[in-house]
């Protein structure tokens, strides 16, 4: 997992696994390695999002498992057994809990900041027990107010009750102008890349109306990201062969309407047929 600080090419962080594993921060060519898992944390820091000030990085702390199916149409499912939100103070090199679930009744994941830095959006599902069916785990979209000066958070409020519709929300991504939040909508869970039914939806943060984007296909759409000017959306789609995900780009006008997406162009026109 990796994230750029306000989309600056020379200011970003990434996780690396293996013998040299850890979290690396790169600032103007300077590389530093950090261990972001404290003794008090049950799980490590996973999905990151930079605060607009550049002073904080919000992470989810997840225990991720994979289930492999032998007869199901979908061969693999990725699930959380538990997850919570944590905050890293870049300047002070401090980790702290994001106290939006003091009762520990929920699994919170996929943090996303509003462009003004005043809200933290995230996905939330009820904490599963020892005996559970992964298809019953459904995530809703929440947000909480944030005070960067005091490093304090307000009460959680629900934005989208996907569970009431028998659906699940993942990967909230807000446009740079703060008006549109794009999310992935699918039947259950939080790892939508394996869900054929996964589509991209938008919520207008002015009136909170939800609409389905015009970019979807009959296959998986997920892992979306905005351009710096908020006019372009890049996302992964399996529409090419139903199996492999490829990056598609769509123009989004000032009214939030998306144009027909095109696959990321390659120098060799046969690239996507030959490269796996």
C-alpha positions, 0 to 999 in steps of 0.5 A: 500500500502506498499514498502520496502527500497531496499528490506530490511526486517526491513526498509519499510513503509505502509499505514493504514486506519481507526481510526489509519490511517496514513503512518507508517515507520519502521526502525530496529524495530522503528515505526513512524507514519506520515501524508503525506498529506499537506494542499496544496495537493488535495489528499493523498499519495498513491502508494510508491516507494523508491529511491535507496539511501533510502533518498526519497520515490516517491508517486502518489497522487490519487483520486480513485473511484470504478464503480460497473456494473450490466450487464457488464461481468466485475463487477467492475472498479477502476479509477482515477479522478485525480492524480499527483506525489509527493516526500517525503524527508525522512531525512528532513521530507519534502513533495514536488511536482514532477513538471513533469506536470506543466500545470496540463493536465495529470494524473500521477501515479505508480512511479518507480525508475531506479536502479541507481536512475537517472530516475523516470518512471511513467504512464500518461493519459490525465486528464479526464473531468466531462463527461468521459467514463472510457474505453477511459482512457489509460495510456502511460509510461513516464520517467524523469531525477532526480538529488538527490542532488538538488531534481530536475527533467528534462522534461518528455519523452515518453517510450511506446505510448500504447494509439496509440495501443489502450492499457494502461500501469500500474505497471512498475517494473524495474529489479535490473540490470536495463535492463528489465522493466516489465509492465501490458498491458491491454485495458484501465485504470490503475487498471488491477487486474479486467481486464481479458485481462491484460498480462505482457510485458517486455521492454529492456531498452537498445534498448527499444524493447517490448516483451510479457512475456512467463508467461501469461494465458487467465486470469489476470496477474498483481501485479508483483515484482522482487527478489533481484537478478533479477532472479525471478518474482512473480506476481498475476494471476487468472488462477486458477479459473478465479476469485481469484488472487494467487501468481505465481513465474517464473524464469527469465534467463540472457536473460530475458526469463521466465520459466513456472510459478508455484503457491506459494507452500503451506504446504497443497496441498488443500489450494487454493481450500479451502481458500478465 
